[in-house]
Amino acid sequence: MSTIEEVRPATEADAEGIAAVFAPYATDSVVTFETTPPTAEQWRAKIRDSPLPFLVLARDDVVLGYAYAAPWRPKPAYRHTVETTIYLAQGTTGRGYGRRLLDELLKRCAEAGARQAIAVVVDSGSPASANLHRKAGFTDAGVLRRVGFKHDRWLDTLLLQRELG
């Protein structure tokens, strides 16, 4: 067995691990506006149906994090713009995993024809996600004020944007 972390395309077999990584964010934090964690079957469908890159970072088939891209908006003129999503398992931050995942995701999005990447980061009081994106070349594009309500508080979202290719 390898003890090296690898970034690779997600498979349906990764769905349980992805579900386990994401669940605490949905139930115990404000970094996502989801309140009910998707099931492993819902993750399998997302992996299977994704037209854009969906990656995992894994060690010995244990998912330590994941990142994927989705169309920014459904209207045809937005077809070259993607929204990026990235999550790491609790206890794995600060090891460079987020940057590895994000860099690989952006590379693969550019190869798939994307020209702009958008990140929507909840202003949770922690700058970690915004800092990760800024270090990867994203710039601030705007703030949507008080657009989410979770755990008895109103939340802003920060929009960040990066040109690809």
Backbone bond lengths (Angstrom), bond angles and torsions (degrees), N, CA, C in turn:
res aa  C-N    CA-C-N  psi(-1)  N-CA   C-N-CA  omega(-1)  CA-C   N-CA-C  phi
1 M - - - 1.447 - - 1.528 110.68 -
2 S 1.307 115.34 141.68 1.451 121.87 179.43 1.522 110.10 -84.55
3 T 1.308 115.91 146.67 1.460 119.80 172.73 1.520 109.95 -110.98
4 I 1.329 116.11 13.37 1.458 121.43 178.47 1.522 108.47 -94.24
5 E 1.316 114.69 134.97 1.461 119.29 176.91 1.519 108.56 -77.13
6 E 1.324 115.77 136.27 1.464 119.36 177.48 1.520 110.01 -125.06
7 V 1.329 114.92 142.14 1.456 121.98 172.14 1.511 105.96 -96.64
8 R 1.329 115.88 126.56 1.462 120.28 -177.40 1.521 108.96 -151.05
9 P 1.343 116.81 165.61 1.460 119.12 175.78 1.533 110.66 -61.45
10 A 1.308 115.89 139.43 1.464 120.93 176.73 1.523 109.20 -69.11
11 T 1.317 115.23 146.38 1.459 121.70 172.65 1.522 108.12 -120.75
12 E 1.300 115.81 167.34 1.462 119.03 178.83 1.526 111.65 -60.99
13 A 1.335 117.10 -26.04 1.463 120.90 177.71 1.531 112.06 -67.05
14 D 1.336 117.79 -17.37 1.463 121.94 179.12 1.531 112.85 -84.64
15 A 1.321 117.44 -5.91 1.466 120.97 -171.37 1.524 113.25 -58.07
16 E 1.322 118.10 -42.39 1.458 119.90 179.94 1.519 110.93 -63.31
17 G 1.331 116.78 -41.98 1.458 120.58 178.73 1.514 112.27 -65.35
18 I 1.323 116.81 -40.85 1.465 121.26 177.75 1.524 109.58 -63.67
19 A 1.324 116.71 -44.23 1.469 120.85 178.08 1.522 110.52 -59.17
20 A 1.321 117.27 -40.87 1.466 121.02 -179.28 1.532 111.45 -67.76
21 V 1.328 117.16 -37.46 1.466 120.43 177.73 1.525 109.92 -64.86
22 F 1.326 117.13 -44.56 1.460 120.57 -171.96 1.527 114.29 -79.30
23 A 1.315 118.55 -33.25 1.469 121.89 -171.78 1.530 113.81 -50.17
24 P 1.329 120.81 -47.98 1.467 118.95 -178.63 1.528 113.46 -63.32
25 Y 1.325 116.76 -29.41 1.462 119.31 177.30 1.529 110.75 -66.17
26 A 1.328 115.96 -40.43 1.468 119.83 -179.17 1.525 111.71 -69.64
27 T 1.319 116.68 -41.27 1.470 119.35 -173.28 1.523 114.20 -89.76
28 D 1.325 117.61 -31.27 1.465 119.46 -168.63 1.524 115.17 -117.75
29 S 1.319 118.76 1.68 1.464 119.76 -176.57 1.526 110.29 -137.68
30 V 1.325 113.90 175.57 1.468 119.73 175.56 1.522 112.01 -110.99
31 V 1.331 118.27 10.59 1.467 119.48 -177.73 1.518 113.07 -74.71
32 T 1.329 117.28 -10.76 1.459 121.59 170.48 1.516 107.65 -130.31
33 F 1.301 116.24 150.95 1.457 120.05 175.55 1.519 111.76 -86.57
34 E 1.327 117.85 -3.00 1.463 121.07 171.67 1.522 108.24 -66.31
35 T 1.319 116.72 142.88 1.463 120.70 176.67 1.528 111.86 -118.17
36 T 1.327 116.20 -20.96 1.457 121.78 176.89 1.522 107.92 -117.73
37 P 1.322 117.75 118.35 1.467 118.95 -177.98 1.525 111.73 -64.48
38 P 1.326 117.77 136.48 1.461 120.10 174.42 1.535 110.14 -61.78
39 T 1.306 115.57 149.14 1.465 120.93 177.06 1.525 109.81 -76.98
40 A 1.323 115.92 165.99 1.459 120.17 175.94 1.528 110.18 -58.80
41 E 1.320 117.45 -38.07 1.466 119.83 179.08 1.533 110.85 -64.22
42 Q 1.315 117.90 -39.07 1.460 120.48 176.66 1.528 110.86 -64.72
43 W 1.330 117.25 -38.30 1.459 120.30 176.05 1.516 110.67 -66.15
44 R 1.333 117.34 -40.09 1.473 119.65 177.95 1.520 110.03 -58.07
45 A 1.324 116.86 -44.21 1.466 120.65 179.97 1.533 110.66 -63.40
46 K 1.319 116.86 -40.39 1.472 120.44 179.92 1.526 110.40 -64.27
47 I 1.329 116.39 -42.54 1.467 120.34 177.94 1.526 109.83 -63.51
48 R 1.307 116.34 -47.72 1.468 122.55 -176.59 1.529 111.34 -62.84
49 D 1.324 116.98 -39.86 1.460 121.57 -172.05 1.529 114.14 -93.98
50 S 1.318 117.54 -3.68 1.460 120.00 -174.92 1.531 111.27 -70.28
51 P 1.341 117.44 122.95 1.465 119.96 176.29 1.534 112.20 -82.77
52 L 1.332 116.23 -6.97 1.460 122.09 -176.12 1.524 110.04 -120.55
53 P 1.326 117.87 170.21 1.467 119.77 -177.17 1.529 113.69 -58.13
54 F 1.323 114.85 137.54 1.470 123.80 173.41 1.524 104.72 -135.51
55 L 1.319 116.69 113.02 1.459 122.53 -172.13 1.521 111.68 -118.17
56 V 1.316 115.72 154.70 1.456 121.19 169.60 1.521 108.18 -125.71
57 L 1.315 114.94 153.99 1.445 122.03 167.63 1.518 104.29 -110.99
58 A 1.334 116.39 120.95 1.460 120.34 -173.31 1.519 110.45 -135.79
59 R 1.313 114.43 152.43 1.463 122.43 170.99 1.519 106.62 -129.08
60 D 1.324 115.81 123.49 1.471 120.99 -178.80 1.530 111.01 51.88
61 D 1.322 116.23 43.13 1.473 123.89 179.46 1.522 114.01 64.90
62 V 1.327 118.13 13.48 1.460 122.11 173.25 1.522 107.43 -97.23
63 V 1.319 117.18 122.69 1.463 121.94 -178.36 1.528 109.02 -75.08
64 L 1.332 115.07 120.30 1.469 121.93 177.53 1.524 111.72 -99.78
65 G 1.320 115.74 -15.73 1.452 120.56 179.79 1.502 109.80 179.95
66 Y 1.310 115.69 168.20 1.464 120.31 178.56 1.513 109.36 -151.10
67 A 1.311 115.02 160.04 1.458 122.43 177.55 1.517 107.90 -150.02
68 Y 1.311 116.13 141.57 1.457 119.09 176.36 1.520 110.28 -148.95
69 A 1.311 114.09 163.57 1.457 121.46 176.66 1.524 108.29 -116.84
70 A 1.308 114.46 148.56 1.465 122.02 176.57 1.525 107.60 -138.30
71 P 1.315 116.83 156.66 1.466 117.94 176.08 1.527 110.51 -56.02
72 W 1.323 116.95 137.57 1.465 121.31 179.97 1.523 110.86 -63.68
73 R 1.313 116.96 -48.27 1.465 122.99 177.98 1.530 107.50 -145.73
74 P 1.335 118.33 157.64 1.465 119.95 -175.78 1.533 115.32 -78.48
75 K 1.317 118.40 -15.00 1.465 119.43 -177.45 1.530 110.36 -68.14
76 P 1.334 117.09 140.51 1.472 121.42 -172.58 1.524 115.16 -54.98
77 A 1.309 119.13 -35.15 1.461 120.00 -177.06 1.531 112.43 -67.09
78 Y 1.320 117.21 -16.70 1.471 121.08 178.01 1.532 112.52 -88.27
79 R 1.320 118.48 5.77 1.465 121.62 -169.80 1.526 114.78 -60.37
80 H 1.329 118.53 -16.45 1.461 121.19 179.60 1.533 112.44 -102.35
81 T 1.335 116.21 12.15 1.462 122.08 -179.78 1.519 109.00 -119.88
82 V 1.330 115.54 132.02 1.461 121.31 -179.00 1.525 109.98 -121.43
83 E 1.326 114.67 155.69 1.464 121.30 170.50 1.523 107.37 -105.84
84 T 1.310 115.74 132.22 1.456 120.47 -179.14 1.522 110.39 -99.80
85 T 1.325 115.53 147.48 1.461 122.98 177.08 1.518 107.71 -135.57
86 I 1.324 116.33 137.19 1.465 120.44 179.50 1.520 109.50 -146.88
87 Y 1.326 115.74 135.40 1.469 122.63 176.68 1.519 109.40 -140.59
88 L 1.324 115.32 142.43 1.453 122.08 175.73 1.516 109.80 -117.35
89 A 1.314 116.14 148.00 1.463 120.61 175.91 1.524 109.25 -60.56
90 Q 1.310 115.34 145.32 1.454 119.22 178.25 1.524 109.42 -59.04
91 G 1.333 115.76 139.47 1.448 120.81 -179.67 1.521 114.44 86.55
92 T 1.336 117.64 2.44 1.471 119.40 -178.75 1.524 112.82 -113.21
93 T 1.319 117.46 3.87 1.463 119.46 -178.77 1.529 110.26 -74.25
94 G 1.326 115.39 161.13 1.449 121.16 177.55 1.520 114.83 80.10
95 R 1.326 117.41 11.79 1.468 121.31 -178.73 1.532 112.76 -113.52
96 G 1.316 116.46 6.41 1.460 119.90 -179.40 1.516 113.80 86.43
97 Y 1.326 118.29 0.99 1.465 121.37 -178.24 1.524 111.46 -64.56
98 G 1.317 116.85 -42.76 1.455 119.89 -179.43 1.512 111.83 -60.55
99 R 1.306 116.43 -43.20 1.466 120.31 -179.16 1.520 110.78 -66.87
100 R 1.333 117.11 -41.03 1.470 119.79 177.71 1.521 110.77 -60.22
101 L 1.324 116.29 -46.39 1.468 120.20 179.92 1.521 111.44 -63.75
102 L 1.323 116.25 -47.52 1.462 119.96 -177.01 1.520 111.63 -64.83
103 D 1.330 117.91 -43.54 1.468 120.36 178.81 1.530 111.18 -60.29
104 E 1.320 116.73 -44.49 1.468 119.80 -179.90 1.523 111.14 -67.01
105 L 1.324 116.79 -39.44 1.466 120.34 178.31 1.528 110.45 -61.49
106 L 1.316 117.11 -46.41 1.465 120.27 -178.62 1.525 111.17 -64.28
107 K 1.328 116.97 -39.86 1.465 120.85 177.14 1.525 110.56 -59.70
108 R 1.331 115.89 -47.47 1.467 119.47 -177.90 1.527 112.12 -69.91
109 C 1.320 117.19 -31.76 1.473 119.42 175.85 1.524 110.38 -65.42
110 A 1.314 116.84 -42.50 1.468 120.37 177.76 1.523 110.25 -62.14
111 E 1.333 116.80 -42.58 1.464 120.66 178.10 1.532 111.52 -63.01
112 A 1.332 116.91 -28.23 1.466 121.67 179.71 1.529 112.21 -84.63
113 G 1.342 117.26 -0.06 1.454 120.32 176.39 1.514 115.86 103.05
114 A 1.329 117.95 1.55 1.470 119.80 177.68 1.522 109.36 -72.37
115 R 1.318 116.21 144.71 1.463 121.62 179.33 1.517 112.44 -116.70
116 Q 1.326 117.41 -20.48 1.459 121.52 178.41 1.525 108.90 -135.37
117 A 1.331 116.01 140.92 1.466 121.19 174.79 1.526 107.97 -120.97
118 I 1.312 114.58 135.10 1.465 122.20 178.78 1.520 108.00 -116.95
119 A 1.315 116.12 134.95 1.463 121.34 171.95 1.522 107.55 -117.43
120 V 1.311 116.43 133.93 1.462 122.83 177.23 1.520 106.25 -110.65
121 V 1.324 116.02 108.31 1.459 121.92 -174.13 1.519 109.05 -111.65
122 V 1.325 116.05 124.84 1.460 120.15 177.79 1.521 108.52 -71.83
123 D 1.332 116.10 133.42 1.454 121.24 176.42 1.523 107.60 -79.42
124 S 1.338 114.56 85.81 1.459 121.29 -174.44 1.523 112.37 -91.04
125 G 1.320 117.18 -3.48 1.446 120.85 -174.45 1.518 111.82 99.61
126 S 1.328 117.10 -14.47 1.464 121.82 176.63 1.520 108.65 -105.16
127 P 1.323 117.76 127.94 1.466 119.84 -177.70 1.530 114.35 -84.76
128 A 1.334 119.67 2.44 1.463 121.78 -170.87 1.523 113.18 -56.73
129 S 1.323 118.18 -49.35 1.462 120.20 -176.49 1.522 111.28 -67.24
130 A 1.329 117.06 -45.14 1.467 119.48 178.33 1.526 110.26 -61.53
131 N 1.328 117.74 -40.97 1.468 120.82 178.62 1.519 111.55 -63.38
132 L 1.338 117.33 -42.66 1.461 121.10 177.11 1.522 110.34 -56.23
133 H 1.312 116.61 -48.73 1.464 120.32 -178.08 1.527 111.64 -65.81
134 R 1.317 117.32 -41.51 1.470 119.70 179.02 1.530 110.90 -62.81
135 K 1.334 117.38 -40.55 1.465 120.64 178.48 1.532 111.32 -65.56
136 A 1.333 116.55 -24.29 1.464 121.17 178.22 1.530 111.77 -90.67
137 G 1.328 117.64 10.33 1.457 120.91 174.06 1.513 116.25 98.31
138 F 1.324 117.93 3.92 1.464 120.74 176.10 1.527 109.09 -76.50
139 T 1.329 115.42 147.65 1.459 120.84 174.55 1.520 108.80 -121.78
140 D 1.306 115.24 155.22 1.462 120.12 -179.93 1.524 109.75 -66.18
141 A 1.326 115.44 132.92 1.464 120.76 179.51 1.521 112.23 -116.34
142 G 1.326 117.66 -11.67 1.457 119.77 178.28 1.517 112.27 154.74
143 V 1.316 114.77 170.96 1.459 122.00 178.54 1.522 108.09 -128.76
144 L 1.314 115.76 132.48 1.459 121.88 172.35 1.522 106.27 -102.20
145 R 1.298 117.21 114.96 1.463 122.51 -172.01 1.533 112.25 -87.23
146 R 1.341 113.89 133.61 1.465 122.64 172.35 1.531 112.56 50.79
147 V 1.333 116.80 45.85 1.464 121.01 -178.14 1.524 113.05 -94.72
148 G 1.324 117.07 -10.02 1.460 120.07 178.82 1.513 110.72 -131.80
149 F 1.331 115.76 147.99 1.462 120.96 177.46 1.518 107.75 -129.83
150 K 1.323 115.74 116.44 1.461 120.62 -177.93 1.524 108.52 -151.15
151 H 1.312 115.81 143.22 1.476 121.89 -179.64 1.524 110.77 50.25
152 D 1.340 114.58 46.00 1.469 122.46 174.02 1.521 114.53 62.44
153 R 1.321 116.85 29.54 1.459 118.26 175.20 1.518 111.23 -147.35
154 W 1.337 114.87 147.73 1.448 122.15 175.21 1.516 109.01 -81.70
155 L 1.318 115.69 140.53 1.455 121.18 -174.86 1.521 111.78 -128.35
156 D 1.319 114.40 142.80 1.465 122.24 173.89 1.526 108.72 -94.89
157 T 1.315 115.71 159.69 1.458 119.97 169.28 1.527 108.36 -123.40
158 L 1.314 113.73 140.20 1.450 122.33 176.56 1.523 107.54 -99.98
159 L 1.313 116.77 128.55 1.467 121.91 175.36 1.521 107.63 -97.18
160 L 1.327 115.16 128.69 1.464 121.80 176.42 1.520 107.54 -122.89
161 Q 1.322 116.41 148.53 1.458 120.84 -174.95 1.526 110.40 -137.81
162 R 1.328 115.01 144.22 1.467 120.58 175.41 1.511 109.89 -140.19
163 E 1.321 115.26 134.60 1.466 120.44 173.95 1.520 108.40 -78.56
164 L 1.339 115.80 140.12 1.454 121.88 179.94 1.519 109.82 -112.79
165 G 1.322 115.82 156.29 1.460 121.15 173.00 1.495 115.34 70.92
